[in-house]
Amino acid sequence: MASILDPPILTKVAKMKERVCWQHPVFMERRIDQTRLILEDGHSDDAAFSFLVIGDSGSGPHPDHHPQRRIAEQMVPHLQDCRFLLHTGDVVYQVGSSEQYPENFIHPYQEWLVGGDRPDQVAFDEMLFRFPFLAVPGNHDYYNLPRLYSLLVQVSRPVRQLLRLTLNPNVGWRGSGVGDAYARAFLDYLKGMPADRLADHLDRHYGPWNEKSLGLRYQPGQFTRLPNRYYTFRYGGIDFFALDSSTFNDPVLSPQQAMNPTHRQRLAAQRAAIQQQQQQVREEALHLQSTDPHAQERLDDLQAKREQLEEMLLDIEKQIHPGPTALVDTEQLLWLRDALIASWQDSSVRGRILFFHHPPYVTEATKWDQGQTMAIRQNLRWVLDQVAAAVPEIGTHRPPVNLVLNGHAHCFEYIKTEATGYADSHMNCVVCGGSGLSLRRQRPEGTMLYEPLGANADGKMEFKLVAKSQLYIGLTGHKAKRRRPYSFVRIDVTPDPVPQFVLTPYISERSHQDWEDYALDPLVLS
């Protein structure tokens, strides 16, 4: 029985449009750009500024430790001089349910919230941020929960507690409602608002961005909603583009793959291997629970492994049974293309940063070659190639964006692309997905990523180097030597006309049932 359901892309897009009243006539009359955020903190013109980045954090507490809260506590001192926080998605696990926001978001990030000193009194759909918290949705923020599975989990919970079975699914009665909980928590949720109230709301919370359009005013401590599931804002001369990658990540089989029985056989074999691993996880968990009642951290690892295997199965199912991906969220991709071109045509812009959930490049063991990773890479290239063609200044050795920030892979990684043959060449990519949920290992094949070029004259497949991992911080060691370095990132932007981005990874490492907090040497990206 499936434990999670990932809604079709077209359903996600349609539901989210309803929630923000996308292109409602009243928006058009007022010339409101529903993708424009205006961050009003009194410092947005400062050329030198700093911000924080986290991702894949919404795990909630473990029985004997709380990685998500530990990272939050380590970030609190940085609130004094950092201007905002970017979250790269998977805000709440396991299925983005409103039931899980209190324990998996509100309590851990109480210092960010007005009234956070009384977290039990903060409703998930009425959160007001005193410090800007700018998120994008991840795949878990969209997941639905099969009703029968949910019922079985809840009915069996008392028995599990009686038998002290700690390998329990991290779900409640409900799923995300196709991202409805995320939308109510973070977006300017306008569905169902009467016409007279809607007009008043727009007058109060939308203001001029330029001579042609208005945007949503983000006012810390007063009104802190995001305009849409994807959006853009400008700070210190840097244009930030927040994307919803869960609507352009479906794997697309090439005609050759679709017609090749060997390809489908390989996927079926991978599926069978994963299902066997799932059985091994269940057996090890039962053995530990009966022989070692103190093996809590290993049981946490097994719970994480179980959830990881479920995601891997979902990716394979998407490849075996591809959906109507011809209508992948082209509207968002065209918006990004046009917004990047407009940004390059604006002489006041010094740089550009993309942030979204699924990474186009990563060396984490389970994500590096997934169908979804390849789909994200192809779609991003499709956009960036068009931007480079429209902007002569970009050239062949200068990517259209300074930095790409992602999550999804539970690690910190700095990876740089090589000469890929596309406009994503020589691009800085940073994965910030190690901020709470279980960490993952780097792939054993190493730090270099290759793509197939095709067969040579001798019939042998040739490959091209497309990216190199420069730094990877994730799960290492085994048993008593296991180390879990959870992380967040601070990015300092210099005031130079061509800015530098100074990245400092901060680590809270769990080892031998104890914590060690430290910072790594800064990475200077230019």
C-alpha positions, 0 to 999 in steps of 0.5 A: 500500500502506498504511504504517500501520494504525489498529486499530478503537476497540473493539479498542483498548478490549478489548486495553487492558482485558485488559492491566490486568485491568480489573474483575477480581474481586480488584480489586472485592473490595479496592475498588480504583479502577483509574482513580485514581493517588496521586502520593506525592512528599511534596509533593502537598498543596502549594497552590503547585506547578509542572509541565512539559508536552510532547507529540509528542516521540518522533522520535529523532535526525536525522542532524545534530541532535536536537530531542527531546534538545535539548528534554529538555536544556532541561527538566533544570534545571526538574526541581529545582522542578517536581513532574511532567511531563505528556506529551500523547501520541505518545510514540514514533514512527512506530508505537509499536514496542518497537524504537523506545523505546531511541532515541526515548525512553530515550536522550532522557529518560535524566535522568528514569530510574533507571539513565538514566546507562546508557541502553543497559541500561534495558529499555523495559518495566522503566523506573522514573522518578526524576522523575514522567513521566505520559503518555497514549497518542497515535494513533501509540502505537496504530498497527500495521504491515502485515507486507508493508510492514514486510518490504519496508522492511527488505529494501530498507534496504541498497539505500537505504543504498547509494544514500544515500537518506535519505527512509526510513520511520521504522519497524522490523519491528513496530508497537505491537501495538494499544498493547501496547508503550505499555502495557508501558512505562507501565501496571501491566501485569497480564495473565498474572500468577498469582493469588497474585502478583496479590494480593501485587502489589495489597497492595504497590502500591495504597493508600487514596485515601479511605474508599471506595476504593484507588488505585495508588501512584506512588512516584518511584524505587520504583514508577512505573506508571499504573493505566490508559490513562485516569486521574485524580490530585489535586495541590495541590487541582487534579484532573487527568484524563488521557484516551485520546482515540484511542478517541473520535476517529472521525469520525461522518457526519451522516445528511445527509452520509452521504446526500449524494453531493457530500460523498463526492465532496469527500472523494474529491477531497481524497484524490486531491489528497493522493496527488498531493502524496505523489508530488511529495514523492517526486520532490523528495526524489529530486531533492535526493538526487541534486543536493544531498547537504547538504540534510539538513534539507530532506530531514527536512522532506520525510520529515515531510511524507510522514508528515503526508500519510499521517495526512491520508489516514487521516483521510479514509479514516475519513470515507469508510469510517466504522466502528462508531462508535455504540459509541465509548468511551462508558464512558470519557466517562461516567467523565469526566462522573461524575468531573468532577461528583464533583470539583465536589462536593468543596469541597477541589478548587480547579481541574480540568485535562484532558490528552489527545492530540487537540485539540478546537480548533486552528489548525494547517494540517492538523488544524483541520478534520479529522474527528477534531478535530470528533469530539473537540469533539463528544464533549467537549461532550457530557460538559461539557454534562452536567457543567454541567447537574448543577453549578449553580455552573458557570453560562454564563460559567464552563467546567467545567474550568480548562485543556485540554492537548493534543498531536497538532498539532505546535506550541505554541498557546494558543487560547480558545473564545468563547460556543460555545452549549455548556459549552465556552464561554470555555475555555482550550485549550493545544496542546503538540505541538512537543517533537520531531517536525517542526513544522507551520504555522498555517493560512493562513485565520487565527486565528479558528475558525467553525462553520456555523449553517445557511442564512439566509432568502436561502439563504446559509450563516451561521457562528459564531465559536467560538474565537480563537488567542491565540498560535501557535508553529510552522514559519515561513519557507521554504528558507534562512529556515525557522525551527523553534521546538520547545517545552515548557511550564512551568506554575506554579499559584498557591496562591489559592483560585481559582488562576491558571495561569502558562504559560511556553513555552520555545523551542529554535529551529533555524535556519540549522543552529544553535540558539537557546534562549529563553523567551516572556513568561508567559501568566496564565490564570485 
